[in-house]
Amino acid sequence: MLQIVDPDKVSEILREQTALHILPRFRQLAAHEIMSKTSPTDLVTVADQEMERALIDILPKLLPGSIVLGEEGVSSGMISLDVLQDTSRPVWVADPVDGTFNFAHGKEEFCTMLALLVCGQTVMSWIFDPLKDRIMVAVRGSGARINGIPVKIGQSHKPVGSLKGFAGLKYFRREMRPHIQEQSAKVANLYSLFCAGHEYLRLGTGEADFSIYTKVMPWDHLAGQLMFEEAGGYLRQWNGSPYTAQTRFGGILAAADRQQWDDLHALFLEKIIADYAKAHQT
């Protein structure tokens, strides 16, 4: 695919701006530099805010006519998710600090996520882990790489019982949690890093096999989705339909291939989806 921007230039920008706005505040945040949004665990820091402002200033200069949709801008009401309905101009979707709770508490699982949409479709994406200086770059039709090394997710022939994956139990509806917890004993390991970007990176490196998400915000998934699918993985909403930038509700399941997706869907999701539908019949 024709590259709309130089992916290495964007990688350079992410490294430079992270060094300016994020790394100096890691384990150095003052109490007044950490704020709550919707709950005590839904945090934003001055690092999130400053990094997002920097990307808003820099990225449209790299691609004239484009705009930046950032998580913090949406949270503060400065911009709306509705801009994703307008496919006439390119949109950068940014999560300046993915894993803000981890970052604010001195944990290493945080990163910066960025996706470039053209005509409503993700065409390029980046996930930057600054502490390990590793960056994932994906270009639609050209594959995905982590620090220049191609990412390949082959068809899985592993039995379900040997699989390791991600699911944040606390994010499921309360009535769904007992089933997820019970079924988790049927796989090798089920846990959460509380940072979608790091989870996608581990899927790409083969450290994990699958991931289940209840939240579908574009800044959490568009970058990782392109990487995962370009590498050969299979990602769909819980109802089996494709995940897109316009998706607002539902959940996501990512697995190595369609067969593994079906097996995991049957194990974890079929019952809770059916129970939810039955409970909400009108």
Protein Blocks (a to p, Z undefined) as FASTA:
>chain_A
ZZfbdfklmmmmmmmmmmmmmmmmgopacfklpccfkbmklccdfklmmmmmmmmmmmmm
mmghiacddfklmmnopacfklmmpmkbccddddfbghklmmmnopabdcddddddeehi
afbdcdddfklopacdddehiapaeehiacdddddfbdfklpccdddfklpcfklmmmmm
mmmmmpmbdcdehiaklmmmmmmnopafbdcdfbfcfklmmmmmmmmmmnopacddfkop
acdfkbcgdcddddfblmlmmmmmmmmmmmmmmmmmmmmcZZ
